């Protein structure tokens, strides 16, 4: 393990890395364990807050440019159902979103993997703000800590369904999952990675996960959103380079490597992809291997060209899939009264500033 921190940032380091780093600085390995506790259990934001460390050493570390690596809360939006969205600022003056979605028995954190998104999906507010860069491990981990603090509750599940395309930032995403597992105690089976699909990356994801995490136990969620190639290209411009049948073959390869079923995310857009014939086409696509379809009703965004489907359309679509033997569920929308769709808080903040 390296004796240097990533850009002098503590957050995202494991207990063994921090122990070795402390020793490399002429301190006892015990100091590394203390830093680890204050980072992940106490959630400190500044080096000065680790009061168990000798003051002279804290001052010396600050002079060397060592930082905790936490983000700054810019804005908080709480919906009637307690869904909590945070707009967080980075050290280079960018901002990202994260969302805490509570139920009685769980708290799911929807995390971002990039600042903005290059995929330009036409129904998503994130793409309207453009793409700046991928997030570092500490910036991903911070989102879970920030939601924990804002909601005063321990997160139980994590979904990479916020801003950005996780498969364009694979290594940081997997390293952050490693941190969630071992430093925050959130198991892989409670973590989902969502992707619209990047050519030749699904097998790489499974192979890298085995290398970094030891085994693949997280859930892969593929954002399909269409039942045929032509319709998918009209919604996701980058799909032109990745035929839907090739994407499905790569999904099967992922299943072969990981032994885990694939979940297909399907946003229902009123009178566009929510008809019975679309459900029949979708059943033809995903039937025959370990898979599950998660239906999501479109969450309207300001200036958007799409509409939300009716409950009748949703129910008919779902029943058609069930009749064809497809495992399917419907995810109710959360935080509608506070514009909880991905990217909206950041987009509105940019317009107002």
TIGUKE-95649 format. One record per residue (C-alpha): x, y, z. Coordinates in steps of 0.25 Angstrom, whole numbers, plus 5000, padded with zeros to 4 digits. Each point is the difference from the previous one (the first is absolute). Example, Ala and Ser with C-alpha at 12.3 -4.5 7.8 and 13.67 -1.06 7.14 Angstrom:
504949825031 500650144998 
//
This chain:
500050005000 500550144997 500650095011 499450124993 498650055001 499250034987 500350154998 500250015015 498549965003 499749915012 498649964997 499949884991 501249935007 499949875007 500449975014 501249934996 500450114990 499950105011 500849925010 501149984990 499950154996 500150045015 501349925001 500650064988 499850135007 500749965012 498849975008 499549875007 499049924991 499050035011 499950144995 499549944987 498949935007 499650125007 499950084987 499249894994 499050005012 499850154999 499850004985 499049894999 499350005013 500050145005 500050064986 500950115003 500250114989 501450075004 501349945004 499950095013 498849935004 500849875003 500450055014 500649875004 501150024991 501250095005 499850144997 501450024994 499849884991 498650064995 500750134997 501149934993 499049924991 499250124996 501350074996 500349884991 498750024994 499349885006 498550015000 498849925005 499350014986 498650035004 499050084991 499250135003 498549995001 499550124991 498549975001 499049905006 498749964995 499049925008 498749944994 498749975007 500449855000 501350045007 500849974988 501350095001 500850064989 501350065003 500850094990 501549995004 501250084996 501349954996 501450065003 500150054985 498650075001 499249904993 498749945006 499349875000 498849945006 499749885009 498649965005 499649925013 498749924998 499449955013 499049895003 499749945013 501049894999 501150064992 500750134995 500549994986 501150104995 499950044985 501550044997 500650074988 501349954993 500350124991 499850155000 498950014989 499949894990 500549984986 498949904996 498950114996 498849915003 498950094995 499149975012 501050045011 500350135006 501549975003 500450004985 499450144999 501150055009 501149954992 501249915004 501250055008 500849885006 499949875007 500049995015 501149965009 499849895011 499850105011 499050084993 499149874998 500249955014 499750145006 498650004994 499649885009 500650075012 499350134996 498649934999 500349935014 500350135006 498850074994 499049905003 500649955013 499949864996 500949894995 499949974985 499749854997 500050004985 500750074989 499750024986 500950064989 498850074993 500450145002 500750104991 501049934990 500349874993 500649915010 500749914990 500850124995 500650015014 500149855003 501250005009 499650115009 498649945001 500549865004 501050065010 498950085006 499249875001 501249945007 499950125010 498549985002 500249855003 501250015010 500050145005 498550035001 499549855002 499050004988 500149874993 500149984985 498649944999 499450135004 500750084989 499650024986 500750064988 499250054989 500550034986 499450034986 501149914994 501450034995 500549914989 501049895005 499950045015 499049905006 501049895000 501150095004 499150055012 499849855005 501549974998 500550135007 499049975011 500649875003 501450065000 499650125009 498949945009 500349855000 498749964994 498750064993 498850025009 499550134997 498850024990 500250044986 498850094995 500050034985 499250124996 499349944988 498850104999 499649954986 499549874994 500750014986 501350074995 499350114992 499250055012 501349985009 500850094991 498950115000 500150005015 501549975003 500950064988 501249925004 499249874998 500350014985 501449945003 499449895009 499049924993 498949955010 500349854996 501550025003 499650065013 499249885004 501149914996 501050075009 498950005011 500049854999 501549995001 500050085012 499049905006 500949894996 501250075007 499350045013 498949915002 499150125003 498750034992 499950134992 498950105004 499550084988 499550145003 498950054991 499550145001 498650014995 499750124992 498650044997 499549954986 501449984996 500649875005 498849955009 499149934990 499649855001 500949984987 501250055007 499849915012 499949884990 501350044993 500750025014 499549865004 500749954988 501350075003 500249965014 499349875002 500949875001 501150045010 500150055014 499450144999 499050095007 499250124994 499950125009 498950104995 500150155003 499050104997 500650134993 500350115010 499750134993 501150104999 499950154996 500050024985 499949854998 499349954987 499549875007 498849975008 499749915012 499249874996 498649985007 499949895010 499149924990 501250004990 501049965011 499149885005 499749954986 501550014997 500349925012 498949904998 500549974986 501449975005 499549915012 499149924990 501349984992 500749945012 500950125002 500450045014 499650145002 499850115010 499550145000 500850115008 499150115005 500550144998 500650075012 500150155003 499250054989 499650135007 501450045001 500549964986 500849885004 500349954986 501549994998 500750134997 498850095003 500650075012 501350024993 499350054988 499250105007 501150055009 500850034987 498950084994 499850085013 501550035001 
//
